[in-house]
Amino acid sequence: LNSGYSIAAGLDEIIDYIKNFKIGESEKEFLRKLGFKENMLNYLKNMKFTGDIWAIPDGTMIFPNEPIITVRANAIEAQIIETALLAAFNHASLITTATKRIVNEAGPRAVMEFGARRSSGIYTSVDSSKYGYLGGCSGTSNLQTGYEEGCKTLGTMAHSFIEMFDSEYEAFLAYAKTYPDSSVFLIDTYDTLRSGLPNAIRVMKEYLIPNGHKPGGIRIDSGDLAYLTKEARKILDAEGLQDATICVSNGLKAETIRDLIQQGACIDSFGVGDNIASPMALQGGVYKLVATVKNGEYIPKIKLSNDPIKTTNPGFKNVYRFYDKNTGKAIGDVITLHNEIVDLNGYTLIDPIHPERQKEIKNYTVRKLQVPIFEGGELVYNQPSLMERRDYCISEFETLYPEITRLMNPEKYIV
């Protein structure tokens, strides 16, 4: 994504997977046919996760090469859960981060999550919608997500609904009678300005307003959105419908939204599907061995590479975030060994990839980012609700300087 930041997410899937991990008789028979030995099969049959997991909470801004999830467990347990943890984290973080970039470009304008039909499968559609909401969407068109998570469900009419009627006007009128307090008319089924908009205005003035309702709004799903919204706004205002809102959709991404706003498009809200549910992939999380334990002592392990970014930092580690006391803004993260003490009086932040990048800091507060999730195989973390995580994500985002969060050529955050 070429983003200056990513967002941690996926803990609920990880917690659910760890709590319910089990290998039954049918799985055991499948593994037997693959050549697994009986002693291993018996071990797996009775296995449950008994280790410890620490993680950075969902909604926290994260940066490259930081330990987001730390697993301390015996080798078999730690290896078996690798794929599931990576799949949950990478998918959730991708969706949440892509959404936050879109929402940030939209500014005060609401973004509705419309991505269920663009997700990678039936079951992932609920997760995609959920993490779109976590990333800051005002609501989702996915009723299953609304049912499971309690988040707001939003949407407008479909082209197919309009086509079922003998005329566009009849479709709009029927819709207004059914949803008089939330009518948003999709006006580009036939001709946006010559047909759709006049019919929407007619229903607003002949039915909604005379019956004590607000005029509602329109949605445009195709064409030159900057031109069409500006023309539609002029016509609506000329008809005395200044309160009528304008929503746009159609493959929107963060860059498109930024450009539309810069071009003066008259838009009150956005409906975004593809680039929330199926955004371009960002470089995701990896799962690496960093230490073993022998006679109660941690033995650091390292993976070397000709590419410095792929060389792992060895050892059992913590990650701390430093905040400026005056502004409350995050000024850098520090990765330490697990038993290292952070100096609270002064610190030198040094980029390990580019050590010439250094920053002397004072007058700061420090926060340890990872929190305990499992201890001895038992869940010790009380996962906040989706709404609570969304609010937390919004407040966390506000701790980053705009230079870090800008869409093009973001400033690199020091880790």
C-alpha positions, 0 to 999 in steps of 0.5 A: 500500500506504500502506507506510512503506517499499518493497523494491528487487527485480527485478535478475535479470530486468533483468540477463537482459533486458539481456544477451539483448536482440536484435531479429531478422529477424521483429521487424525486419519487423514494425517495417518494416510500422509505418513504421520507416526502413531506417537505424533498422531496421539500427541496431536489428538490430545494437544491444546495450546499451553503457551503464552501469547502477547499482542498489540491490541486491535486498532493500534498503529504499527510499523515495519519490523516490530513484534506485533504478536509474540508466542512463547510455547513448545516448538510443536504448538508454536509451529502448528498455529503459525499459518492460522495466526498469519492468515488472521492478522494479515487479512485483518490488518490489510482491510483495516489499514486500507479502510483507514487510508480511505476514511482519512482522505474522506475527511468529515464525509461518511464512508459506508462499507459496501465490500461484501460482494468483493471479498474473497469468500462467503465467510470472509465477507463478514470479517472484511465488513467488520474490519472495514468498520474497525478502520473507521467506516460509519456503517456496513451494508453487510447485515450479517456483520451488523447482526453479529457485531452490532454495528450500524447497517447502511445502504441504498437501492439497487439498479435491479430494483429500479429495473423491475418497475415500469418506470424509474419514477415508480421505483423511486416512489415505492422506495420512498414510501418504504423508507421515507426517513432514509431515502437515497435514490440511485440516479444513474440507472438510465441517465443521471442528469436527464432522468434520474435526478429529475425523478428523484427531485419529483419524489422528494417534492411531491411525496417526502416533503409534503408528508413531513419527511426530509428530502433524503439524497441521491447516489451516483455510481458511474460516470465523471463523479466530480462533474456529475456531483457539481451539476447535481448540487446546482440543480438540487439547490436551485430546486430548494433542496439544499438538505438533499445529500449526495453519495457516490460509489464506483470502485473508489480508492483513497487516491480517487477520493482525494482527487475528487475532493481536490476537484471540488466535487460536491459529495456528502458521503462515499460507498466503498466496496472493492478497495476495502474488501479486496485492496492491493496487498501490503507487505504483511506479517511474518512468523520467525523464531527469535529465541529458544529456551535452554535450562531456563535461559533464552538463547537468541536466534537470528535469520540472516539475509542479503536483504537487510530488511529480511534479517530478523532481530534476535531475542525475546523482545518488547516494543515501546511507544514514546509520546511527546508530553506536550502534544500527545503525538507519537514520536517513535517506537523502541524495540528492546529485549524483554528484560531491558529497562527503558530510560524515562529521562532521555533516549536516542532513537536510532533507525536500525536499517539507516543508523544515521537517522537518529533523534534525541528525545526528552520530555516524553511518556512511554507505553508498552504496546504488547499486552498478555492474551494467553498465559499458560494456554488460558485466555487472560485478555478481555477483547473489547467490542467492535465499537470500542475497538473502532473508537480506540483506532480513531483515537490512536490514529490521532496520535500520529503526525499528518506527515506520517499518515499522508497518502503520497510519500509519507514521512517514515516513522522512527522504529 
